[in-house]
Amino acid sequence: MAEARYWALSLTAPTCDARDELALVLSELLGNVATHAGGGEVTLTLAHTPEGLTGNLVHHQPPADEVPKIPTQIGTEITHLLDLDDPADDALIEALAEGGRGLFTIATFTAGALHTHQDAHSTTTQWTLDSCRCQPDTEATR
């Protein structure tokens, strides 16, 4: 996990606004692979695009029983939850404690540009960090 983060961060300039977000997103996604999906081989692709820093993480193992996703209610409330004013909102955050808090964090950093696809052999998670405006049209895979 640390090796993947180090490699990914080496692709961004020290002044890149997305470095911290990239480290957190990768930590969470790779941690989910290790903790919830049985570990195994992953392929990480990063590309600087006009939209930002786009990542693609493929876990090369048949999917776990459940599809990783943000609960629908939370997905539609991300903007609202970023400005917590109502103590009742705390219950929504606590509901994420099992199997959702990390994806909520990633969704917050990716402004909704987080997608997961599963087939019989792998799970692919794609995201874009729009805070990165580094060199468009460059790509690296590890």
C-alpha positions as CSV (number, residue, x, y, z in Angstrom):
1,M,0.0,0.0,0.0
2,A,2.8,2.4,0.9
3,E,4.6,1.6,-2.3
4,A,1.6,2.4,-4.4
5,R,1.0,5.7,-2.6
6,Y,4.7,6.7,-3.0
7,W,4.6,5.8,-6.7
8,A,1.4,7.8,-7.3
9,L,2.7,10.8,-5.4
10,S,5.9,10.7,-7.4
11,L,3.7,11.5,-10.5
12,T,2.4,14.7,-9.1
13,A,4.3,17.9,-8.6
14,P,5.1,18.8,-5.0
15,T,2.9,21.9,-5.5
16,C,-0.1,19.9,-6.9
17,D,-3.3,20.7,-5.0
18,A,-4.5,17.1,-5.2
19,R,-1.5,15.4,-3.5
20,D,-3.1,15.0,-0.1
21,E,-6.4,13.9,-1.6
22,L,-4.7,11.4,-3.8
23,A,-2.9,9.9,-0.8
24,L,-6.2,9.6,1.2
25,V,-8.1,8.1,-1.8
26,L,-5.4,5.5,-2.5
27,S,-5.1,4.6,1.2
28,E,-8.8,4.1,1.5
29,L,-9.2,2.1,-1.8
30,L,-6.2,-0.1,-1.2
31,G,-7.2,-0.6,2.4
32,N,-10.7,-1.7,1.3
33,V,-9.1,-4.3,-1.1
34,A,-6.9,-5.6,1.8
35,T,-9.6,-5.6,4.4
36,H,-12.9,-6.3,2.7
37,A,-12.0,-8.0,-0.6
38,G,-9.4,-10.5,0.4
39,G,-6.3,-8.7,-0.9
40,G,-4.6,-9.9,-4.1
41,E,-3.2,-8.2,-7.2
42,V,-4.3,-4.7,-8.2
43,T,-3.5,-2.5,-11.2
44,L,-3.4,1.3,-10.6
45,T,-3.6,3.7,-13.5
46,L,-3.4,7.4,-13.1
47,A,-3.8,10.0,-15.9
48,H,-3.6,13.8,-15.9
49,T,-6.6,14.9,-18.0
50,P,-8.3,18.2,-18.6
51,E,-10.9,17.2,-15.9
52,G,-8.1,16.6,-13.3
53,L,-6.2,13.6,-12.0
54,T,-8.1,10.4,-13.0
55,G,-7.5,7.1,-11.3
56,N,-8.4,3.6,-12.1
57,L,-7.9,0.8,-9.6
58,V,-8.6,-2.8,-10.8
59,H,-8.7,-5.5,-8.2
60,H,-7.9,-8.7,-10.1
61,Q,-10.0,-11.1,-8.1
62,P,-13.6,-12.2,-8.3
63,P,-15.8,-9.7,-6.4
64,A,-16.8,-10.0,-2.8
65,D,-20.5,-10.7,-2.2
66,E,-21.5,-7.0,-2.1
67,V,-20.9,-4.2,-4.5
68,P,-19.0,-1.3,-2.9
69,K,-21.1,1.8,-3.1
70,I,-22.2,4.8,-1.2
71,P,-25.8,4.3,0.1
72,T,-28.2,6.2,-2.2
73,Q,-29.4,8.5,0.6
74,I,-25.9,9.5,1.4
75,G,-24.9,9.9,-2.3
76,T,-27.7,12.4,-2.8
77,E,-26.8,14.3,0.5
78,I,-23.0,14.7,0.1
79,T,-23.2,18.4,-0.5
80,H,-25.6,18.8,2.4
81,L,-23.5,16.7,4.8
82,L,-20.4,18.8,4.1
83,D,-22.1,21.6,5.9
84,L,-23.4,19.8,9.0
85,D,-25.7,22.2,10.8
86,D,-28.3,19.8,12.2
87,P,-27.4,17.4,15.0
88,A,-29.7,14.8,13.3
89,D,-27.1,14.6,10.5
90,D,-24.7,13.0,12.9
91,A,-26.8,9.9,12.8
92,L,-26.3,9.7,9.0
93,I,-22.5,9.9,9.5
94,E,-22.6,7.2,12.2
95,A,-24.6,5.0,9.8
96,L,-21.6,4.9,7.6
97,A,-19.3,3.4,10.3
98,E,-19.7,0.0,8.8
99,G,-18.9,-0.3,5.1
100,G,-19.4,3.3,4.0
101,R,-17.4,6.0,5.8
102,G,-14.4,5.5,3.6
103,L,-16.3,5.6,0.4
104,F,-18.1,8.7,1.6
105,T,-14.7,10.3,2.2
106,I,-13.6,9.4,-1.3
107,A,-16.8,10.6,-2.8
108,T,-16.3,14.0,-1.0
109,F,-12.8,14.4,-2.5
110,T,-13.9,13.3,-6.0
111,A,-17.0,15.5,-6.1
112,G,-19.2,12.6,-7.1
113,A,-16.7,11.4,-9.8
114,L,-16.5,7.9,-8.2
115,H,-17.7,4.8,-10.1
116,T,-17.3,1.1,-9.3
117,H,-17.9,-1.7,-11.8
118,Q,-17.7,-5.4,-11.2
119,D,-17.6,-8.4,-13.5
120,A,-17.0,-12.1,-12.8
121,H,-13.2,-11.6,-12.5
122,S,-12.5,-8.2,-11.1
123,T,-13.7,-4.9,-9.5
124,T,-12.8,-1.6,-11.1
125,T,-13.0,1.7,-9.2
126,Q,-12.6,4.9,-11.2
127,W,-12.3,8.4,-9.8
128,T,-11.3,12.0,-10.7
129,L,-9.7,14.5,-8.4
130,D,-10.7,17.8,-10.1
131,S,-8.4,19.8,-7.8
132,C,-5.4,18.6,-9.8
133,R,-4.5,20.7,-12.8
134,C,-1.1,19.1,-13.6
135,Q,0.1,18.1,-17.1
136,P,-2.9,16.9,-19.1
137,D,-2.6,13.8,-21.4
138,T,0.0,11.9,-19.3
139,E,-0.7,8.4,-18.0
140,A,1.1,5.9,-15.9
141,T,0.3,2.3,-14.8
142,R,1.7,0.2,-12.1
